[in-house]
Amino acid sequence: MAIKIRQACLWVHRYSGLVMAAFLFMAGITGALLAFHQELDDVFNHKLAYVDVEPRPQLPIATLHDKVIEAYPEYNTKPNN
């Protein structure tokens, strides 16, 4: 009787430990990915992170404002009074 209880406890301990180890392994991997999110984003999305400089003069701010208003007419850009 005592041996059966010991074997049952050993079985529960072994397999619950394996399940917890798998969970901790996944938590460690995903935590490492989150910790290096910015660096990984730069590596995998290099073309989105860096823009080539075009040899054109900069547009005045008023022109840029008008282009934004034309591109997004549904947004209210006037200040709230």
C-alpha positions in Angstrom: 0.0 0.0 0.0 2.8 2.4 0.9 4.7 1.6 -2.2 1.6 2.4 -4.4 1.2 5.8 -2.7 4.9 6.5 -3.2 4.7 5.5 -6.9 1.6 7.7 -7.4 3.3 10.7 -5.7 6.4 10.1 -7.8 4.3 9.9 -11.0 2.4 13.1 -10.1 5.6 14.9 -9.2 7.4 13.9 -12.4 4.7 14.8 -14.9 3.5 18.0 -13.2 7.2 19.0 -13.2 7.4 18.3 -16.9 4.3 20.3 -17.6 5.6 23.2 -15.5 9.0 23.0 -17.2 7.3 23.2 -20.7 5.3 26.3 -19.5 8.4 28.0 -18.1 10.3 27.3 -21.3 7.6 28.9 -23.4 7.4 31.8 -21.0 11.2 32.3 -21.3 11.2 32.2 -25.1 8.3 34.6 -25.5 9.7 36.9 -22.8 13.0 37.0 -24.7 11.2 37.9 -27.9 9.4 40.7 -26.1 12.6 42.0 -24.5 14.3 42.3 -27.9 11.1 43.4 -29.8 12.7 46.6 -31.1 15.9 44.9 -32.3 14.0 42.1 -34.0 11.6 44.5 -35.6 14.6 46.4 -37.1 16.1 43.1 -38.4 12.9 41.7 -40.0 11.4 45.0 -41.2 14.5 46.7 -42.4 12.8 48.3 -45.4 10.1 49.8 -43.2 12.5 51.1 -40.5 14.8 53.1 -42.8 13.8 55.5 -45.6 16.1 56.6 -48.4 16.7 60.3 -48.5 15.4 62.0 -51.7 17.4 64.9 -53.1 14.5 67.3 -53.1 13.9 70.4 -51.1 11.6 70.2 -48.1 8.0 71.4 -48.6 6.7 74.2 -46.4 4.6 73.2 -43.5 1.5 74.8 -45.0 1.8 72.7 -48.1 2.2 69.5 -46.0 -0.8 70.5 -43.9 -2.9 70.9 -47.1 -1.8 67.5 -48.4 -2.8 65.8 -45.2 -6.2 67.5 -45.2 -6.7 66.3 -48.8 -5.6 62.8 -48.1 -7.7 62.4 -44.9 -10.8 64.6 -45.2 -12.8 62.5 -42.7 -10.6 63.6 -39.8 -11.3 66.9 -38.0 -8.1 68.8 -37.7 -9.6 72.0 -36.3 -8.9 72.8 -32.6 -11.8 72.3 -30.2 -13.2 75.6 -28.8 
